[in-house]
């Protein structure tokens, strides 16, 4: 789109409504890439973010997989962190009170080895002040117990989502895996279970090999591939999901610029999450937000919703 008035400087309206969840802008930070948010407070004005998706939480503390857990790849990175986290008790006691001082939605990413663990974590967080929504992670590719097992079975997705939906008044976000043959079917299952919002994509399964030792680089053999390399896959998944369901979508996967955000919005996302880019530049999320604002001003776009689902082709989004 060409600018029709370079001097036009009206401040755009960035507010987004994700079902029952309202965000001040569509720029969020992805779970697992931004710690608990507090680690970035010296690099990023946390109050400017639309939301913080905190590091994935489990019922008990986890030490994660042994080293080596991260490997750089062409245009991306592999990780097999293994959901290292402080556990739900420590998060509620220590992390959450500090996050309440910021005017930004805090979204808890929850993980379980069984459905019952998901339910117990959701119960605990629902009773805690300061949590804006729950992101149900059924798609972690580097955890053998639970994780991707749930995210590749539509019946399990619907069952877990339904169980959580019955236990909480908070908005329920289900995070979907790209490691499936039909992501639309998984999205439908999550919506049938009562999901208010979908987030996608989680990482792709990948591996790296050390030709000097003839061994896998990662201790877990495989890990999750993220970064710019997966953006085309993420865009396709968001596009297909937007055609399959009508709930709001938070898109992610290789976003490094304001124009990347626009691409995700055009194919059907209502908001986005910044992940691997934060490892390259700790303030990437704010840089991307500022680039998005400039794009909207240059193209005289008054409200962020004017971009969402705006892709032009012979068969427009329904």
Protein Blocks (a to p, Z undefined) as FASTA:
>chain_A
ZZfblkbccdcdfbdcehjbccfbfcdcdehilonolmmmmmbcfklpmbdcdddddfbd
cebjaddfbdcdehiacddekopaebjklmmmmmmmmmmmpccdcddddddfbfklmmmm
mmmmmmpghiabdcddfkbfkbfggjjmmmmmmklmmmmmmmmmmmpcbdcdddddfkbf
blmlmmmmmmmnopabdcdddddddddddfklopafblnlpacdedjklmmmmmmmmmmm
mmmpmcdcddeehiabfklmmmmmmnopabdcdfklmmmmmmlmmmmmmmmmmmmmmnop
abfklmgopaccfbdcZZ
